[in-house]
Amino acid sequence: MSDEKILDLLNIGIIILDNEYTITFSNEWVFDHLSESKIDIVGRNFNEIFNDSSNSSLEENLRDAVTFGFSSVLSSRLNSKMLKFTRFKGSKDQIPVKLLISPFKKNDDDPQGAIIQVVDNSQVIDRENFLVEQGEILDIERERTSNASRLASLGEMAGGIAHEINNPLAIIKGSVSILKKEFGKVEFNKEKIEKHIKKLDLTTERIAKIIIGIRNISRSPSSDEVELTTMGDILKDVLNIFSEKLKIHAINFKIDFEQAGLKLEIRLLKLLFYQVFINLINNSYDEIAENSDPWMQVEVFDDGDNLKILFTDSGNGIPKEVAKDIFVPFFTTKDVGKGTGLGLSTIFKIIEAHKGEISIDHDCLNTRFVIIIPKNLN
């Protein structure tokens, strides 16, 4: 069987051009899938058959192959008018194709032309379109980014968590030592013993709260875990594992848990929303920890059908030229090794999943993020 007959059996199109873009060979697949009626294209100029005025990507890549010997891959997803092929004979529906363009050389000479492989990409594209329609690609990407950011945040909190637990343990150890000495006496001080027993009780309760906070925040979130909760409950869990870190740097966290907005019960993706405050606090901490008199503040207001959250810190605001990219994944203004560039982009995706909005208040003298979310996530 001749080489040409073998090429006719392939389930891809093969087009060979010389260095003047004249078609010197085309296999049966190309004939069968041309949008026009079956015509003999061998000997005709490629541009005459396929070219389109908007087809700059194809022109450039063909020129690179014929002139400079560069190979390339083009997808119809990047250029909707790549080539005019149809799915079936007589059909007007064009198929998406992927083009593999390679220079055609004889030995080590300069390119003599180009070989174009035309691959029917419709099944791949159809599957991708299906996934997009179902929201699966978005969900997977959102979960992947969220998990990466969540793990990075937990890593950043590790030092603070150690302090959070070590300090209460030191208190427990000190109280136990005092109690041992007291019980060794013939006559022990009842009031002193009661005082330290109470201190032990409060300290173990504090450790329990820290552990609960860590457990809640580190659970793997699910996109459908909508829960009835309050912003106050979420913030209490978050602050249980942040309070020592903030205390070390004398950062005053201003919050009034009696504020009506913090007590309002709403339906939301609770496990995802932990990440909103974790990332806001981490982001703020990196910016203000070394400042004099640093502080953060959270205020929550009932805004009709929505909940309005203001997260403000003692920073000097975010310049508008930076703000326009601040929610883009991997964008960061921090030094190398200090930030992942995922924190604020993850917040944006979580707020988006709640059908809400997040913005920067440029009218505020300090740095303020404004979050608006519906009270009930359907």
VENWO-V554843 format. One record per helix or strand of 3 or more residues. SS is the DSSP state (A for helix, B for strand). FROM is the first residue (numbers start at 0). TO is the last residue. If there is no record, write none. Layout:
# VENWO-V554843
ss: <SS	SS>
from: <FROM	FROM>
to: <TO	TO>
This chain:
# VENWO-V554843
ss: <A	B	B	A	A	A	B	B	B	A	A	A	B	A	A	B	A	B	A	B	B	A	A	B	B>
from: <2	12	21	27	45	55	71	96	112	121	135	189	225	230	242	251	259	265	269	294	305	319	342	356	366>
to: <7	17	25	32	49	67	74	103	119	133	182	217	228	239	247	253	262	268	287	302	312	322	352	359	373>
